[in-house]
Amino acid sequence: MKDMLTVLKYTIKENISKKSFIITTAILVLLIVIICNIPNIINLFEDDEAVPENAKFIVLDDEDLMAENLNALVEAGKLINWDLETEKQSIEDAIERVKQGEVEGIVEILKNEETGMIKLRYTSNGSMFTDDNSVVTQFISMIKGMQINNALIQANVSIEQISAINSEIEFETKHLDDENDNFGIAMAASFILFFAVYFYGNSVAVSVSSEKTSRVMETLVTSTTPRNIIIGKTIAMGLIGLGQMLLLILTAVVSYKLFIPADLDFISSIIGSINLSVSSVLICIVYFVLGYTVYAFLNAVTGATVSKVEDLQSAQTPIALIALVSFYLAYFTSTMPDSSASKFASMFPFSSAFSMPGRILAGGATSLEITASIAILLLTAVLLTIISIKAYSGAVLHYGKRLNIKELFKLSKEQ
């Protein structure tokens, strides 16, 4: 145990001090901060053409189409902090005031000769690409409301009834598929767990192969057993990966609190719709640990079969293919957690770490399925650990050409 702890401490110290690890972590942290600041960055470059709340407009009603309702339109404008100027003036003078920036725009109330209905013409600075159509929409809404009220009054409808008609109707949206379901977070969980399990497992292979290249492994083997080395390195890289993940999660949480504007209600609604229990989170951690164990020991043996780091990528191709197929199997079945394909993915040991957490979060897994899945994954992890330790012991001091499966098992039997 003491030797294993020594290997663990050495591996952690060596890897967290590497420039590649520090730079990668710094870039990821910076990327999270930048993503959380996207709304603020957009606001910095946002065009100032948006109409302010205290905007001033000229309303020209030369034909007196609004009649006594013109004053009511001014009062309605005050409710949204708009100052509407209704004094008679020429369109030329009004346009000149718009150009000088005295007013935001001109609203001309005209008559459609074909239908006899009111139509609006809005004049402002800018172009068709920068103009704010919400101004026209707001004026149409106010004038339309007045026309409806006048028609109701002429029909002898009471003021109370008119108020009831004009009152806003409250509504809420309920989706049956959202009850006890978290499909979005289920798919995100598959994605995050894949990268965490695969890439942190891959770092074990990189660590082993780089130490073989530098001949550090020969010193380690003479100081302790290969079993202590592979277990110590696997645990160390897992702790490093977990620590990096916690740092990134903490950065995301702090950045969200500090930089995301409070008016982005859709973000709050997304977070509020996520129904996570403590047991679900703990089960996800169990799957991360077991999934990492499976891929980490496979990668450790792969790293021991090569003598140069340059050969590591080709040696890892089979593991990469298994991981990718397993991930896509889990990812594409995450939207149908009750399907046979999804159930298979959650039981298959190489994909269950990516699939089952998503099914649990989406409420599509039974207690029996979870227990069976964990048991299969745990058994696979134990068997691969035993096989990997034996294979690692035979390959760790091998130098020269890359070992194939037959040569690897031959060396393992000789141990």
C-alpha positions, -999 to 999 in steps of 0.1 A, spaced: 0 0 0 29 24 8 45 18 -26 11 23 -43 7 56 -25 42 66 -36 34 59 -72 1 78 -68 18 109 -54 46 108 -80 21 105 -109 -1 133 -96 29 156 -90 44 149 -124 12 153 -144 -3 184 -128 31 202 -132 32 196 -170 27 226 -192 3 208 -214 -20 201 -184 -18 236 -171 -24 252 -205 -53 229 -213 -70 235 -179 -65 273 -183 -79 273 -218 -110 253 -207 -116 276 -177 -112 306 -200 -136 291 -226 -162 286 -199 -159 322 -187 -161 334 -223 -192 313 -230 -209 327 -199 -200 362 -210 -215 358 -245 -246 379 -237 -224 406 -223 -201 405 -253 -232 407 -276 -244 438 -257 -210 455 -262 -213 452 -300 -251 455 -301 -263 483 -323 -277 513 -305 -306 515 -329 -330 499 -303 -356 524 -293 -351 536 -257 -380 536 -232 -382 574 -231 -382 578 -269 -399 607 -286 -420 604 -317 -439 628 -340 -475 616 -348 -489 633 -379 -527 629 -384 -533 655 -411 -567 640 -420 -578 639 -384 -586 602 -387 -580 596 -350 -601 626 -339 -606 626 -301 -586 593 -299 -554 612 -306 -551 624 -270 -558 588 -258 -530 576 -280 -506 601 -263 -517 588 -229 -512 552 -241 -477 562 -252 -469 575 -217 -477 541 -202 -446 527 -221 -426 559 -215 -430 572 -250 -434 610 -256 -458 614 -286 -458 649 -302 -491 656 -321 -487 693 -330 -494 701 -367 -462 704 -388 -450 696 -423 -435 662 -431 -404 680 -443 -398 697 -410 -405 664 -392 -380 645 -413 -354 672 -406 -359 667 -369 -354 630 -373 -322 635 -391 -310 659 -364 -317 632 -338 -344 653 -319 -369 625 -323 -367 587 -329 -392 587 -358 -424 599 -375 -457 580 -374 -481 591 -401 -517 581 -397 -531 577 -433 -562 564 -449 -562 534 -472 -583 547 -502 -593 512 -513 -605 499 -479 -611 531 -461 -592 517 -431 -563 534 -412 -528 526 -423 -495 538 -408 -463 550 -423 -432 550 -401 -401 571 -409 -368 568 -391 -331 569 -395 -312 538 -406 -320 512 -432 -344 483 -436 -318 461 -420 -313 482 -389 -348 496 -383 -368 485 -353 -402 471 -365 -414 468 -329 -422 505 -330 -448 500 -357 -461 469 -340 -466 488 -308 -485 517 -325 -507 492 -344 -515 475 -311 -524 508 -294 -546 521 -323 -563 487 -328 -572 486 -291 -588 520 -293 -608 510 -324 -621 479 -307 -630 499 -276 -649 525 -297 -668 498 -314 -677 482 -281 -689 515 -266 -710 521 -297 -726 487 -292 -735 498 -256 -711 474 -240 -704 484 -204 -670 496 -192 -667 466 -169 -672 442 -199 -647 462 -220 -621 459 -192 -628 422 -190 -624 418 -228 -591 438 -228 -576 419 -198 -547 396 -206 -553 359 -204 -528 341 -183 -514 308 -195 -489 281 -187 -474 254 -208 -473 218 -197 -455 191 -217 -464 155 -209 -429 144 -221 -413 167 -195 -428 150 -165 -401 130 -147 -380 134 -179 -347 152 -184 -338 143 -220 -316 173 -224 -295 166 -194 -296 129 -202 -279 135 -236 -255 160 -219 -246 134 -193 -238 109 -220 -216 134 -237 -198 146 -205 -193 111 -192 -178 99 -225 -152 126 -226 -144 122 -189 -141 84 -190 -124 81 -223 -99 110 -222 -89 106 -186 -85 69 -193 -64 78 -223 -42 99 -201 -31 67 -182 -17 53 -215 1 86 -222 16 86 -187 28 50 -190 42 53 -225 61 86 -217 77 70 -187 88 40 -207 104 64 -232 123 82 -205 132 50 -187 116 61 -155 96 29 -156 127 9 -150 133 28 -117 97 23 -107 98 -14 -114 129 -19 -93 113 -1 -64 78 -17 -64 57 -43 -82 40 -37 -116 6 -42 -98 13 -12 -75 24 8 -105 -7 3 -126 -31 6 -98 -14 37 -84 -12 54 -118 -48 46 -126 -61 60 -93 -38 90 -97 -50 99 -132 -86 94 -120 -81 118 -92 -64 144 -115 -93 141 -139 -119 143 -112 -102 174 -98 -101 190 -132 -138 183 -137 -147 198 -103 -126 229 -112 -145 233 -145 -179 227 -129 -170 253 -101 -159 277 -128 -191 272 -147 -213 278 -116 -194 309 -105 -193 323 -140 -231 317 -143 -238 335 -111 -214 365 -119 -218 370 -157 -252 356 -169 -277 385 -170 -307 381 -147 -331 388 -175 -322 356 -194 -351 337 -179 -348 308 -204 -316 298 -187 -333 298 -153 -362 278 -167 -339 252 -181 -320 248 -148 -353 249 -129 -367 221 -151 -338 197 -142 -350 173 -115 -319 158 -99 -319 138 -67 -289 130 -45 -292 93 -54 -291 101 -91 -259 121 -87 -243 94 -66 -252 67 -91 -237 89 -119 -205 91 -99 -204 53 -95 -208 49 -133 -180 74 -138 -156 55 -115 -164 21 -129 -164 33 -165 -131 51 -160 -117 19 -143 -126 -2 -174 -110 22 -199 -81 32 -177 -68 -3 -173 -72 -11 -210 -52 21 -218 -25 13 -192 -18 -20 -209 -18 -3 -243 7 22 -231 29 -6 -219 29 -23 -253 47 5 -270 82 18 -266 76 53 -281 48 78 -275 45 82 -313 32 46 -316 6 51 -289 -22 64 -312 -21 35 -335 -20 11 -306 -51 27 -291 -72 24 -322 -91 -7 -311 -100 9 -277 -110 42 -295 -133 23 -318 -149 4 -289 -154 37 -270 -168 56 -300 -193 29 -309 -203 26 -273 -208 63 -270 -229 67 -301 -249 37 -291 -257 54 -258 -261 89 -273 -286 80 -300 -307 58 -277 -309 85 -250 -340 100 -266 -358 66 -263 -349 53 -228 -375 25 -229 -364 10 -262 -346 -23 -265 -315 -7 -280 -313 17 -250 -317 -12 -225 -289 -31 -243 -266 0 -243 -272 4 -205 -262 -33 -199 -233 -36 -223 -203 -29 -200 -184 -7 -225 -214 16 -231 -233 14 -198 -212 41 -182 -224 65 -210 -260 52 -213 -274 42 -179 -268 76 -162 -289 93 -190 -317 67 -186 -317 73 -148 -319 111 -152 -347 106 -178 -366 84 -155 -364 54 -179 -346 29 -158 -359 5 -131 -341 -4 -99 -336 -39 -112 -320 -26 -144 -297 -3 -125 -286 -30 -101 -280 -54 -130 -261 -28 -150 -238 -19 -121 -232 -56 -113 -222 -63 -149 -200 -32 -151 -184 -40 -117 -177 -76 -127 -162 -64 -160 -140 -38 -142 -127 -64 -118 -119 -89 -146 -102 -63 -167 -83 -51 -137 -69 -86 -131 -62 -93 -168 -46 -59 -172 -24 -62 -142 -11 -95 -155 -6 -82 -191 10 -50 -178 35 -70 -157 47 -88 -189 48 -57 -211 59 -29 -189 97 -35 -195 93 -45 -231 112 -23 -256 113 -25 -294 84 -32 -317 49 -29 -305 35 -60 -289 4 -77 -305 -23 -95 -285 -6 -129 -290 28 -117 -278 12 -98 -249 -5 -129 -236 27 -150 -241 47 -125 -219 18 -125 -194 20 -163 -190 57 -161 -184 52 -138 -153 
